[in-house]
């Protein structure tokens, strides 16, 4: 029961954030997902329902790097993702942090993407 309650509360937080954050073609939604082993980031146009740019710690582009879902790993992935967004011609996004608080891994990822020149 305790686990079910925890998941329900997490889902409510995710929906609350998602209700306020909507991506468009001009400002797509930047979604970040952290699992126990990997980091996933994608840029989504919610109007069309299409993923424009995606990157994860298991992708071939990052084959040489061992990125863990910690502050250093999310910072490195954020820098690479910012470069990939620039190459795709995306300069502004809205950030979807999911059910997580804006600190630690989430904050380091966002700061690295901002340092690459992407506006939030």
N, C-alpha and C positions, 0 to 999 in steps of 0.2 A: 504494500500500500504506500509506503513512504517513497519508493522509487517512482511509482505511478504519479504521485502528487508532484514530485520534483520535475518530471517530464512535462506534466500539464502546465506547471508554472513557467517552465522554459518556453513552451509553445506559445503561451500568452504573451511573454516578453517579445518573442520573435514577431508575432502578429502586430503588436503595438508599434514596434519600430517600422515594420513593413507598411503599415497604414500611412505613415508620415513620409516615407521615402519611396518616390516613384521615379523610375528612369525614363528618359526620352531619347530621341536621336541626338539632340544637342548636349544633353547631360545624362548619359547612361548611369545605371545603378552599379556601383562597385560592391560586389558581395564577397565577403571573406568567410571561409569555413576552416576551422581548425579541428582536426581529429587527434587522437593520441599519438599517431605516427606521422601524419602528413599535413600539409598546408595547401589549401585550394583557394584561388582567387579568380573571379570572372567579372566581366563587364557586360551588363544585360540591358537591352532596349526593351522595356516592359510594354511599350505600345505595340511592337511587332512580336514580342515574345521570343526574341533571338539573342543568343550569346554572341557578342561582337569580338571579345578578346578573352582568352582564358590562359591560366598558367597554374601549374601545381608543382609541388616538390618532387614528384615522380616523373616529370616530363623529360624528354630527351634533351631539351635545351639546357637543363640543369643536371645532366648525367654525372658530371665530375664532382659536383658539390653534394655534400651530405647535409641537407637542410632539415633540422628538427623543428617541431612546433614550439620553439621557445623564442625569446626576444631577439636573439642574434639571427635565428633562421628566418623569422618573419621580416626582419629588417632587410636581409639580403634578398628575399623573394620580392619585397616591396620595391626595392630599387630596380630589379629586373622587370617587374610588372610595369613600373612607371615608364621605362624605356620602351617597352612593347606598346603601351598606350600611345606614346608620342609617335611611334612608327605607324600606328594605325590612324593617326590624325585626330585623336581624342585629347582635348586639352582641359575639359572640365567634367567632373563626375559628381554624383551624390553617393555618400558612403553608407552602406548597409552593414552595420556591425552585428546583425543577427540578435541573439539573445545575450550577448556578452557585454560586459561593461567596457567603457572606453579607457582602458589602461593596460599596461603590460604589453602582451603580444599584439593586441589590436592597435594600440597607440603607436607602437614601433613600426608596424606595417604602414599605417596611415602617414606617419611622419616621413618614411622613406619614399612613399609615392609622391608626397608633396615636394620633397627635395628634388625629385626628378622633373618638377615643373608642372604638375597636374594640380588644377584648382579644385577645391572641394566646396 
